[in-house]
Amino acid sequence: MHYIIVPGWNGSDSDHWQSIWEADWLPGATRIEVASWTHPERDDWVDAIERTVRASDDDEVVLVAHSLGCYAVTHWLASAADRAQVRGAFLVAPPDQSAETYPTELLSTFDDAGTAVSIPAVLVTSDNDPYCTLDAAARIAGDWQIPLVTTGELGHINSESKLDDWVLGQRLLTSFVAGLGRQALRSR
């Protein structure tokens, strides 16, 4: 199983669980590389996912996305001609694009067409995400036709949440991958 990390706006810094997982828990994981981390451009992000999936030598891939990266994944899935090797998407803390807290500079980046996700996926959210209420997360999960898992009060599930290696997230990903009939790494 190969894991592809799809960070959100501005990438994931070294204190973010995605970066820690990539360095310590998911050896061999690949992070997408975009030119537009600070001023996201949809085509740049979608093309980066496409390039990274195609470059994977493994015939089984799971996308691990955070925040704005969740929308990049859903847009890639809607446009990808061949996504056979992608077995699932672990989508964490997508922001509510209609919320007052959604950054105005991102409004035209990824429209949320509410399209059903075409592969097995799960949406993981926090009970107190400042960018997405539980009701909004439930709406997004419903639009994408995927299960919703809540984690308690973890904010935006990012570096500010001080999650370190986010053991609960590791367990959720391990369970998700096991549900795909695949073996993931064990949580520490």
C-alpha positions in Angstrom: 0.0 0.0 0.0 1.3 3.4 -1.0 0.1 6.6 0.8 -0.1 9.9 -1.0 -0.2 12.9 1.3 -2.4 15.8 0.1 -1.9 18.8 2.4 -4.1 21.8 2.7 -3.5 25.5 2.1 0.2 26.4 2.6 1.2 22.8 2.9 1.7 21.0 6.2 4.5 22.2 8.3 6.8 20.0 10.3 4.5 19.9 13.4 1.5 18.8 11.3 0.4 15.2 11.7 0.7 14.7 7.9 4.4 15.6 8.0 5.0 13.5 11.1 3.2 10.5 9.5 5.2 10.9 6.3 8.5 11.0 8.2 7.9 8.4 10.9 4.8 6.3 10.4 4.1 5.9 6.7 7.6 5.2 5.3 7.7 5.7 1.6 4.6 7.9 1.6 4.7 10.6 -1.1 3.6 14.2 -0.7 2.1 16.0 -3.7 4.2 19.0 -4.9 2.5 22.1 -6.1 3.7 25.5 -7.2 0.7 27.3 -5.6 0.7 26.4 -1.9 0.1 30.0 -0.8 -2.2 31.0 -3.7 -3.8 27.7 -4.6 -4.7 27.0 -8.2 -7.1 24.1 -8.8 -5.4 22.8 -11.9 -2.0 22.9 -10.2 -3.2 20.8 -7.3 -5.3 18.4 -9.4 -2.3 17.9 -11.8 0.0 17.3 -8.8 -2.3 14.5 -7.6 -2.4 13.0 -11.0 1.5 13.1 -11.4 2.0 11.6 -7.9 -0.5 8.8 -8.5 1.0 7.9 -11.9 4.6 8.0 -10.4 3.6 5.4 -7.7 5.1 2.0 -8.3 2.5 0.4 -6.1 -0.8 -0.7 -7.6 -2.6 0.2 -4.4 -2.8 3.8 -3.3 -4.6 5.6 -0.5 -4.9 9.4 -0.6 -4.5 11.1 2.8 -5.8 14.6 2.5 -6.3 17.5 4.9 -8.5 20.6 4.7 -8.3 22.2 1.2 -6.5 19.0 0.0 -9.9 17.2 0.4 -11.4 19.3 -2.3 -8.3 18.8 -4.5 -8.9 15.0 -4.1 -12.6 15.2 -5.0 -11.8 17.3 -8.0 -9.1 14.9 -9.1 -11.5 12.0 -8.7 -14.1 13.7 -10.8 -11.6 14.4 -13.7 -9.2 11.4 -13.5 -9.4 9.2 -16.6 -7.7 6.3 -14.7 -8.0 6.0 -11.0 -7.9 2.2 -10.7 -4.9 2.0 -8.5 -6.4 4.4 -5.9 -8.2 2.2 -3.4 -9.4 4.9 -1.0 -9.4 8.4 0.3 -8.9 9.4 3.9 -10.3 13.0 4.0 -9.7 15.1 7.1 -11.2 18.4 8.1 -12.5 19.9 4.8 -13.5 23.5 5.5 -17.0 24.6 4.9 -16.9 26.9 1.8 -20.0 28.7 2.9 -18.8 29.5 6.4 -17.8 33.1 7.4 -14.4 31.6 8.5 -13.6 30.3 5.0 -10.7 32.5 3.6 -12.1 34.8 0.9 -8.9 34.4 -1.1 -9.7 30.7 -1.6 -13.4 31.1 -2.7 -12.7 30.6 -6.4 -10.1 27.8 -5.9 -12.2 24.7 -5.5 -16.0 24.9 -5.9 -17.8 22.3 -4.0 -20.1 20.7 -6.6 -21.3 18.2 -4.1 -20.3 15.3 -6.3 -20.3 11.8 -4.9 -16.8 10.4 -4.2 -16.3 7.6 -6.7 -14.0 5.4 -4.5 -14.2 4.2 -0.9 -13.6 7.2 1.4 -14.2 8.5 4.9 -14.5 12.1 6.1 -12.9 12.7 9.5 -13.9 15.9 11.4 -13.6 17.6 14.8 -16.4 18.6 17.0 -15.0 22.2 17.2 -13.4 22.8 13.9 -13.4 26.6 13.4 -13.7 26.2 9.7 -16.5 23.6 9.6 -19.3 22.9 12.0 -20.5 19.4 12.6 -23.7 20.1 10.7 -21.6 21.4 7.7 -19.3 18.3 7.9 -22.4 16.1 7.9 -23.7 18.0 4.8 -20.4 17.6 3.0 -20.2 13.9 3.9 -23.7 13.5 2.6 -23.0 15.3 -0.6 -19.9 13.2 -1.2 -21.9 10.1 -0.1 -19.2 8.9 2.4 -19.3 8.1 6.1 -18.5 10.8 8.7 -16.3 10.1 11.7 -16.0 12.7 14.5 -13.0 12.9 16.7 -14.0 15.1 19.7 -12.6 18.6 20.1 -9.5 18.8 18.0 -9.9 22.1 16.3 -9.0 22.0 12.6 -6.9 18.9 13.2 -3.8 20.7 12.2 -0.5 21.9 13.8 -2.4 24.3 16.0 -4.2 21.3 17.5 -0.8 20.0 18.8 -1.6 16.4 17.8 2.0 15.3 17.3 1.7 11.9 15.5 -2.1 11.9 16.1 -2.5 8.3 17.3 -6.3 8.4 17.0 -5.9 9.4 13.3 -3.5 6.5 12.8 -6.0 4.1 14.2 -8.8 5.6 12.0 -6.6 5.2 8.9 -5.6 1.7 9.9 -9.3 0.8 10.3 -10.2 2.4 7.1 -7.6 0.6 5.1 -8.5 -2.7 6.9 -12.1 -2.1 5.7 -10.7 -2.0 2.2 -9.4 -5.5 2.7 -5.9 -4.3 2.9 -3.2 -4.3 5.6 -2.0 -0.9 6.9 0.8 -0.1 9.2 0.1 -0.6 12.9 -0.5 2.4 15.2 2.2 2.9 17.7 
